[in-house]
Amino acid sequence: MVEETLSGRQANWYGFLFVIPIALIDGIPYLLIWCEKGLGWRNAFLSVIVQNQSILQQAINAKWWLLFLFLTGVVLHELIHGIVMATCAKQGWKSVTFGFNIKAFAPYAYCSEPLTPNAYRISLVMPGILLGDVPVIISLFTGNILFLFFGILFTWAAAGDIILLWLSRNINDGMLQDHPEKIGFVHIRDFCEGH
């Protein structure tokens, strides 16, 4: 068995480092599509703000609604992990629990059952795709900047998942199981069904 884990501090630090790259990767295509051309970057960015002025004003006026939307997104993120885990685990929902890691100051979904490497990786990427990539793509087609902000925020929320995906990238044998105490997983090379 080989452990691939992060401390809560490491996870938060890496997450912090992801902010600017995620904003650039998601934001630059949006700006290229929706900014008025020939104005220079600063004025072009301001043109996007003007185009979304009414949407942004409504969001500012609905602060509690934004907080509710954020908290709903956090719950959905973990629920998506849980759905994929339950779908892939032999014991289904019996193997999945949800909680909150005080040290990392983060909610989590935990699967007590080992999963195949591909199933484990799918459970890692689905929240980032559904709550991060999909809203960004919607923003590219609609110009709605709130979808862009939501997508950037929830792509960033998947930073820990992206790190674990990277750590598991070369594992194709055995099984992967969520670490019972730390952020990460255990690679079980010699997995037996009865084990």
Secondary structure by P-SEA (a helix, b strand, c coil): cccccccaaaaaaaaaaaaaaaaaaacaaaaaccccccccaaaaaaaaaaaaaaaaaaaaaaaaaaaaaaaaaaaaaaaaaaaaaaaacccccccbbbbbbcccccccccccccccaaaaaaaaccccccccaaaaaaaaacccaaaaaaaaaaaaaaaaaaaaaaaacccccbbbbccccccbbbbbccccccc
